[in-house]
Amino acid sequence: MSQEHFEIPGYAPQIGAIYAHYKNLDKEYRVTGLSLNSDSDEWHVEYIPLYEGAAAPKFNRSVSTWMNRAIVDGKEVERYQLLRV
């Protein structure tokens, strides 16, 4: 019985780093880990909000969605901006 090994993408966000979402740069999030979705074999970012009043205590989002760029006022921006490590 062989087990397939899934490499973490080299472009995945850094665990422990603080990021902000492009829609509200005042709300910060700490990346707490990376996990593999066993149904889709897709890597996910696990992160916690560092502000009061968040909808949940912990979130996850696929690495590919996390790394996607968004269009704001006709310009491409990072969906999650690295603030500090």
TALINPE-V866326 format. One record per residue. N is the residue number from 1. RES is the residue in three letters. SS is DSSP state (~ for helix, > for strand, _ for the rest). NEAR is the number of other C-alpha atoms within 10 Angstrom. D_LAST is the distance of its C-alpha to the last C-alpha in whole Angstrom. Layout:
BEGIN
n:res:ss:near:d_last
N:RES:SS:NEAR:D_LAST
N:RES:SS:NEAR:D_LAST
END
This chain:
BEGIN
n:res:ss:near:d_last
1:MET:_:3:40
2:SER:_:4:37
3:GLN:_:5:34
4:GLU:_:6:31
5:HIS:_:6:28
6:PHE:_:10:25
7:GLU:_:8:22
8:ILE:_:14:19
9:PRO:_:11:19
10:GLY:_:7:17
11:TYR:_:9:15
12:ALA:_:16:14
13:PRO:_:20:10
14:GLN:_:17:8
15:ILE:_:15:9
16:GLY:_:14:7
17:ALA:_:15:4
18:ILE:>:22:6
19:TYR:>:25:9
20:ALA:>:21:12
21:HIS:>:16:16
22:TYR:_:17:18
23:LYS:_:11:21
24:ASN:>:9:19
25:LEU:>:12:16
26:ASP:>:11:17
27:LYS:>:15:16
28:GLU:>:18:12
29:TYR:>:23:12
30:ARG:>:22:9
31:VAL:>:20:10
32:THR:>:17:12
33:GLY:>:15:14
34:LEU:>:20:16
35:SER:>:16:20
36:LEU:>:16:23
37:ASN:>:11:25
38:SER:_:8:29
39:ASP:_:6:31
40:SER:_:7:29
41:ASP:_:10:27
42:GLU:>:15:24
43:TRP:>:21:21
44:HIS:>:21:19
45:VAL:>:22:16
46:GLU:>:20:16
47:TYR:>:22:14
48:ILE:>:18:15
49:PRO:>:20:16
50:LEU:_:15:14
51:TYR:_:11:18
52:GLU:_:8:21
53:GLY:_:8:24
54:ALA:_:11:22
55:ALA:_:8:24
56:ALA:_:8:23
57:PRO:_:12:21
58:LYS:_:14:19
59:PHE:>:15:19
60:ASN:>:17:19
61:ARG:>:15:20
62:SER:>:18:20
63:VAL:~:21:18
64:SER:~:15:21
65:THR:~:12:21
66:TRP:~:18:17
67:MET:~:16:17
68:ASN:_:13:20
69:ARG:>:15:21
70:ALA:>:15:23
71:ILE:>:11:25
72:VAL:>:11:25
73:ASP:_:7:28
74:GLY:_:7:29
75:LYS:>:8:26
76:GLU:>:11:23
77:VAL:>:14:20
78:GLU:>:16:17
79:ARG:_:18:17
80:TYR:>:23:14
81:GLN:>:16:12
82:LEU:>:17:8
83:LEU:>:13:7
84:ARG:>:10:4
85:VAL:_:10:0
END
